[in-house]
């Protein structure tokens, strides 16, 4: 019994020590970014129509017409009534 | 000398007659055995020209008797003419219906008209016989009732009859004041015909009726505005403006109508003369704002008073001018109305009666008469006070209401101006002077060119000759100008080239 326990213990010790050794051997990755990049705008090609800078365009849309219900005489009912009430 | 003696005798006999009648009335009152006491007292008091004193006795008789006799009908006529039909408004309907009295039917009809029960008003007014003295008033009230019920055909028939009855009353009246009253009534019937035709959109017939009102009539200045509305509906804006300019005539100063300013602005707006419309709007605010404030201050301070406005009409011109010139003009306008004159006339009769009674020995009978006349005087003062106050309130409400309408015109013009800018267009022309070719006229219509002067015979026949400015044209943009310059340069270059080639050929 004790023999098997000792063997299992030695086996686990052996495997873990090999793993640690293998990890230490991994190469360190150093990332380097471009320090300077040049864009040639003149060579850039844009698809679609080119609008000259400075052009102001207003999108056409149907204008909302305000409803104008101006006062217009339709009848004289209040005046007719008043004439009779103020007769005598 | 003889004439003076006759006059003195006449005055003496009238005075003694009046006194005699009052004495007889006193005896009747004090005699417990007299039958139909109230009826007899009424006759005696009316004989003595104590109309307001007779009212309570007449009402007692109406309430107590089952049938009114023809003599009492005459007494009722006298009371209605002198004191107005409202004196019987408190008598119950059952009592008024019980007697077959044309005068009381008229009172009942008028009371229903006041209550806006027009069908009932017509029902009772129809019971007044055709030969009755109240026919002009009856027909006018019936016509108005039919109009308000929407029956314009029946209304038209009644107004026509009203005109005929009033016309014959003018011819048969001997008294100038009564003649004038019926003349105004006749014109009122005509105006109602014109209004009826206006409502049913028969504009030519409406104008025909308005044209029958004489320029010398009291009603004529009011008719101008109504006529201007007809012309506006007929889209004759130049004639509308011409009619309304008449209100600027110095002698029509007291006939200021805020509505005429709105109609002027609307007419300019329709002609697309926006700057003119805007100047009318500005002018309206400038003129009517201080007027409205002055009127509001008077109204708010005295709105609970029962007699302030009545006594305001008694103040001197200088005193009214000191309050505000506008208040003075408004009071003048009110004092010209039929209602004021009729009610004020009744008030004066009541005052005269009260003064005479207060000089007499005060027994129970005289005390009752004094009490009655005093209460009638108070009711007349309250009624006139209410009428003046209501007139002023309506006026101030109109000023404020129209101010909102003019604001709407201003907003609309601003909106239209903005639209023109967005569209890159402009109206065809700037405002120029009018031209005769823009004046519309019918065969029987007068026309006078308004050149800033008023002539009495021309009043009401002015017309403007303004051209409508509503056509839109494209506005020249910067691009248009650039294009024009380029084309001009091209044409000049071509010209030079042509000239150069010609020169080479010649060489």
Contacts between the chains, C-beta under 8 A, distances in Angstrom:
chain1	res1	chain2	res2	distance
A	63	B	419	6.4
A	63	B	422	6.9
A	66	B	411	7.6
A	66	B	412	6.9
A	66	B	415	5.5
A	68	B	408	6.8
A	68	B	412	4.8
A	69	B	408	8.0
A	70	B	266	6.1
A	70	B	269	7.8
A	70	B	405	6.6
A	70	B	408	6.3
A	70	B	409	6.6
A	70	B	412	7.8
A	71	B	262	6.4
A	71	B	266	7.9
A	71	B	402	7.5
A	71	B	405	4.4
A	72	B	232	7.9
A	72	B	233	8.0
A	72	B	266	7.8
A	73	B	198	7.7
A	73	B	229	4.5
A	73	B	233	7.9
A	74	B	199	7.2
A	75	B	195	7.5
A	75	B	198	7.5
A	75	B	199	4.4
A	76	B	195	4.0
A	76	B	198	7.0
A	76	B	199	7.0
A	76	B	226	7.5
A	77	B	147	7.3
A	77	B	148	6.0
A	79	B	195	7.2
A	80	B	144	5.0
A	80	B	147	5.6
A	80	B	148	6.6
A	80	B	192	6.2
A	80	B	195	6.4
A	81	B	144	6.7
A	81	B	148	6.6
A	83	B	140	7.6
A	83	B	144	7.1
A	83	B	188	5.7
A	83	B	191	8.0
A	83	B	192	7.2
A	84	B	110	7.9
A	84	B	113	6.0
A	84	B	140	6.4
A	84	B	141	5.3
A	84	B	144	4.7
A	85	B	113	7.7
A	85	B	114	6.7
A	86	B	337	6.8
A	86	B	338	6.3
A	86	B	339	3.6
A	86	B	387	7.5
A	87	B	137	6.3
A	87	B	140	7.0
A	87	B	141	7.9
A	87	B	185	7.6
A	87	B	188	7.9
A	87	B	338	6.8
A	87	B	339	7.5
A	87	B	342	7.9
A	88	B	80	7.9
A	88	B	84	5.3
A	88	B	85	6.1
A	88	B	137	6.9
A	88	B	342	5.7
